[in-house]
Amino acid sequence: MRQKSMKKYDIIIAGAGPAGLTAAVELSKKFKILVIERRKPGTTSSTWYSYADRAAKYNIEEAVTTRFKEIRFTSPTQKHYMKDDCVVLDHNKVLELWIKRAKANGVVIRQEAFRDYKYADGGVKVITSKGEYFTRLLIDAMGSGSEIIARHNLIKRHDAWVIYGGLIKHEKHEKPYFLEYYPLNDKDNTYVGIHPHSDTETNIYVFQGRSNTMGNPAELKEIFNKTIAELEPNGEKIQNLGGTIVSGSLKKYALDNIIFFGASGMLNPDGCGMGFNEILKQHQTFAKGIAKAMKKNALDQKTLSKVADSLRDQETLNFQKIIGAFSLYFIKSKGKWDGGVKWLNAMGEESKYWMRNEFTMDWIMKANLRLHKVIPIKETVSMIPMDNLPFVLEQLARFSVKAATSVVKNRMKK
Ligand SMILES: Cc1cc2nc3c(=O)[nH]c(=O)nc-3n(C[C@H](O)[C@H](O)[C@H](O)COP(=O)(O)OP(=O)(O)OC[C@H]3O[C@@H](n4cnc5c(N)ncnc54)[C@H](O)[C@@H]3O)c2cc1C
């Protein structure tokens, strides 16, 4: 009897971050959708830079605050200016745009926390802080702290960028801020990230790369306070920023009637914190796969896993895993991040495809060979822990053989 009074939706999306809202906008063209978000919908503690072409393609140009022709990467002794048409977005404005579009398509958005789920009547009963709902499909877009992932112990491997910072209101000063990442050269190997919104408002945060952890951003508060006292002594923090960008892999990317999308589904590329950009790139493919599964009423784990797999190319994943392993272990080497920035310099104008996560097989082969060139094998062996080493070396060897074969083939053609 109770079930009858429960509100029913075709799809319930838990989490109104970039993953949940992009999925809601796309899927609401065909389905009745409820989004539940534990915070005030339309707010986030992340800050996003993206690219002019993507902002235009995915219709979020209205939220662009600043444009840059390069991203500056600095390591203790190296510099790399990654050329690209970059944009910094007003993070809350991006969410506001998506909320407006979702609501215009009839999506219901409620400020309620996901608590639990139970299988019932061929679907899922979703229990929130304020009530119970029934749905055929639950999309878990609750980010890297997803309770469903934790409860089922679904994480196979994970690394993290742990971040703490703020949107700072400051005086206009002589030397403008750029979109950049630079080291504090401290014992904890902390980096500073700068995403300027305007001459007088800048997102500034400190971050660290760590292995096998979900991290705790609050641990970086002191380092951030010290950094900001030096950088902007008269600045005022007008918003908190922070979180953990987790990358790695899951044991399962879907359960019966439940699928993980965005950070909960480990969509952030290993080695770079570009999870927002990956969601932009993948949300339409994700929504198409879900719409097809919904239409066929095939919402079992196997079918939903195929939808999740369609977002992952195996060669790209292998390459990202290598770069992820290197980027985290560079910090333990004598020159800290120098190796990484040397590699970016060796890639020249083509380095941008790494941050964009846009790879061709030729690019992957070139990137591997150049990585070999700047980081001698001896150093690789001493840097990367034993449990990761066989995979990294096997992949490096495989990509090198592929590259050599392709050179020989091209010569034979001539
Ligand atoms: C400081 C910072 C800077 C970054 N910079 C960039 C960048 O420049 N470019 C880039 O591409 N990426 C960047 N990222 C990464 C990017 O922000 C994430 O990859 C992206 O936000 C992931 O989106 P998501 O929707 O999957 O998860 P989230 O953004 O984490 O959203 C999850 C949502 O679920 C909600 N939620 C959680 N639990 C519950 C619950 N129990 N019930 C209901 N709701 C719940 C949360 O409140 C949240 O709103 C940055 C991240 C940070 C923290």
PDBQT file of the ligand as one rigid body, heavy atoms in Angstrom, charges set to zero:
ROOT
HETATM    1  C1  LIG A 501      39.217  23.172  -6.490  1.00  0.00    +0.000 C 
HETATM    2  C2  LIG A 501      38.942  22.285  -7.672  1.00  0.00    +0.000 A 
HETATM    3  C3  LIG A 501      39.360  22.673  -8.934  1.00  0.00    +0.000 A 
HETATM    4  C4  LIG A 501      39.080  21.880 -10.045  1.00  0.00    +0.000 A 
HETATM    5  N1  LIG A 501      39.463  22.322 -11.285  1.00  0.00    +0.000 NA
HETATM    6  C5  LIG A 501      39.063  21.643 -12.398  1.00  0.00    +0.000 A 
HETATM    7  C6  LIG A 501      39.289  22.172 -13.716  1.00  0.00    +0.000 A 
HETATM    8  O1  LIG A 501      39.882  23.244 -13.884  1.00  0.00    +0.000 OA
HETATM    9  N2  LIG A 501      38.871  21.472 -14.803  1.00  0.00    +0.000 N 
HETATM   10  C7  LIG A 501      38.257  20.266 -14.659  1.00  0.00    +0.000 A 
HETATM   11  O2  LIG A 501      37.935  19.653 -15.683  1.00  0.00    +0.000 OA
HETATM   12  N3  LIG A 501      37.998  19.738 -13.438  1.00  0.00    +0.000 NA
HETATM   13  C8  LIG A 501      38.382  20.397 -12.303  1.00  0.00    +0.000 A 
HETATM   14  N4  LIG A 501      38.098  19.895 -11.043  1.00  0.00    +0.000 N 
HETATM   15  C9  LIG A 501      37.457  18.570 -10.942  1.00  0.00    +0.000 C 
HETATM   16  C10 LIG A 501      35.950  18.677 -11.082  1.00  0.00    +0.000 C 
HETATM   17  O3  LIG A 501      35.461  19.660 -10.207  1.00  0.00    +0.000 OA
HETATM   18  C11 LIG A 501      35.265  17.333 -10.740  1.00  0.00    +0.000 C 
HETATM   19  O4  LIG A 501      35.841  16.326 -11.528  1.00  0.00    +0.000 OA
HETATM   20  C12 LIG A 501      33.758  17.428 -11.026  1.00  0.00    +0.000 C 
HETATM   21  O5  LIG A 501      33.173  18.377 -10.189  1.00  0.00    +0.000 OA
HETATM   22  C13 LIG A 501      33.076  16.095 -10.800  1.00  0.00    +0.000 C 
HETATM   23  O6  LIG A 501      31.702  16.292 -11.016  1.00  0.00    +0.000 OA
HETATM   24  P1  LIG A 501      30.596  15.310 -10.388  1.00  0.00    +0.000 P 
HETATM   25  O7  LIG A 501      29.285  15.899 -10.730  1.00  0.00    +0.000 OA
HETATM   26  O8  LIG A 501      30.885  13.920 -10.783  1.00  0.00    +0.000 OA
HETATM   27  O9  LIG A 501      30.866  15.385  -8.817  1.00  0.00    +0.000 OA
HETATM   28  P2  LIG A 501      30.752  16.630  -7.838  1.00  0.00    +0.000 P 
HETATM   29  O10 LIG A 501      31.094  17.894  -8.530  1.00  0.00    +0.000 OA
HETATM   30  O11 LIG A 501      31.538  16.245  -6.629  1.00  0.00    +0.000 OA
HETATM   31  O12 LIG A 501      29.201  16.679  -7.492  1.00  0.00    +0.000 OA
HETATM   32  C14 LIG A 501      28.604  15.694  -6.662  1.00  0.00    +0.000 C 
HETATM   33  C15 LIG A 501      27.359  16.307  -6.058  1.00  0.00    +0.000 C 
HETATM   34  O13 LIG A 501      26.691  15.285  -5.307  1.00  0.00    +0.000 OA
HETATM   35  C16 LIG A 501      26.249  15.846  -4.092  1.00  0.00    +0.000 C 
HETATM   36  N5  LIG A 501      26.122  14.772  -3.098  1.00  0.00    +0.000 N 
HETATM   37  C17 LIG A 501      27.098  14.056  -2.506  1.00  0.00    +0.000 A 
HETATM   38  N6  LIG A 501      26.572  13.171  -1.653  1.00  0.00    +0.000 NA
HETATM   39  C18 LIG A 501      25.227  13.340  -1.696  1.00  0.00    +0.000 A 
HETATM   40  C19 LIG A 501      24.134  12.718  -1.035  1.00  0.00    +0.000 A 
HETATM   41  N7  LIG A 501      24.315  11.751  -0.124  1.00  0.00    +0.000 N 
HETATM   42  N8  LIG A 501      22.897  13.120  -1.360  1.00  0.00    +0.000 NA
HETATM   43  C20 LIG A 501      22.669  14.098  -2.285  1.00  0.00    +0.000 A 
HETATM   44  N9  LIG A 501      23.678  14.737  -2.918  1.00  0.00    +0.000 NA
HETATM   45  C21 LIG A 501      24.926  14.343  -2.632  1.00  0.00    +0.000 A 
HETATM   46  C22 LIG A 501      27.343  16.848  -3.724  1.00  0.00    +0.000 C 
HETATM   47  O14 LIG A 501      26.867  17.812  -2.799  1.00  0.00    +0.000 OA
HETATM   48  C23 LIG A 501      27.674  17.447  -5.080  1.00  0.00    +0.000 C 
HETATM   49  O15 LIG A 501      26.891  18.554  -5.397  1.00  0.00    +0.000 OA
HETATM   50  C24 LIG A 501      38.387  20.659  -9.890  1.00  0.00    +0.000 A 
HETATM   51  C25 LIG A 501      37.993  20.241  -8.601  1.00  0.00    +0.000 A 
HETATM   52  C26 LIG A 501      38.268  21.047  -7.509  1.00  0.00    +0.000 A 
HETATM   53  C27 LIG A 501      37.793  20.601  -6.138  1.00  0.00    +0.000 C 
ENDROOT
TORSDOF 0
